[in-house]
């Protein structure tokens, strides 16, 4: 079978042996898998987490099951979560599932960008597999995992309807945050980016939002614009959906006293910047990182999609075959005319 493998910052298509299926394991054919910002960071940047595998948003159809599997059958359409916690350690008992050692060690084999994927017993036995409702296509289902990540990010910052919010980064997850925030009825949303295509895309999603392009602007430009929109105190909440350090600094400067910042985008490893800690202290800013997601948000995302509460299909702008994975990643990286990119095996 074919799989897209990361080899020294280059994606290569390799023929690898089809995995054997244990009695408590599942083998499925990948039908669709999205490219994530963390995948791009692994290929083009300096990813700080442990895994170097690419593709972690796969969905597909079960082709073989272990003899002990009773909850699923051949032909079932499934979503699989690549990381699954133990639910019994100190981190899990405190609700910090993504910090669980086994969460970060567990994975699918060989990766999400593979013709066939093995789901190990650990993932199967701990809720890492969910059936996809018939009303959700495979391409739509490939967005379940990133939507769940955004749900967790929003939940962690205690969003209120009276809040005004700045989203830094109008990429796929930035616009997923936008769609989810509109459902929650927040007061006002401002989207900031340096890419006109993506800012225009955001306006197509919701014409009522304000968009600001900060490309080439001086350091006070954004603060002045936001002051004219929300007042001199600044925004209540900021969500950083980009790896840009300058976006983080801008969020510190433009979030109001006592406000909250969600650090959602993946910062490059060892990326350092001079930060005014006194500003964070004196403004009592709450900075809350949000890494990945858990089964709780996975099922919330499926429910929102199944019931038609959110429509994410407009975010999908490009589809590539598995053998063209290198082209898909280049398209996502350049992002001149792309939003969410899906890789398929058909």
Secondary structure, DSSP 8 states (H G I E B T S, - for coil): -EEEEEETTEEEEEE-------TT-EEEEEEEEE--HHHHHHHHS---SS-------EEEEEEEE-TT--S--TT-EEEE-S----SSSHHHHTT-GGG-HHHHH---BS-SSBSEEEE-HHHHHTT-EEE--TTS-HHHHTTHHHHHHHHHHHHHTT--TT-EEEEE--SHHHHHHHHHHHHHT-SEEEEEES-HHHHHHHHHH-TTSEEEE-TT--TTHHHHHHHHHH-TT-EEEEEE-S--HHHHHHHHHHEEEEEEEEE-S---TT------HHHHHHHT-EEEE--S--HHHHHHHHHHHHTTS---GGGEEEEEEGGGHHHHHHHHHH-SS-SEEEEE--
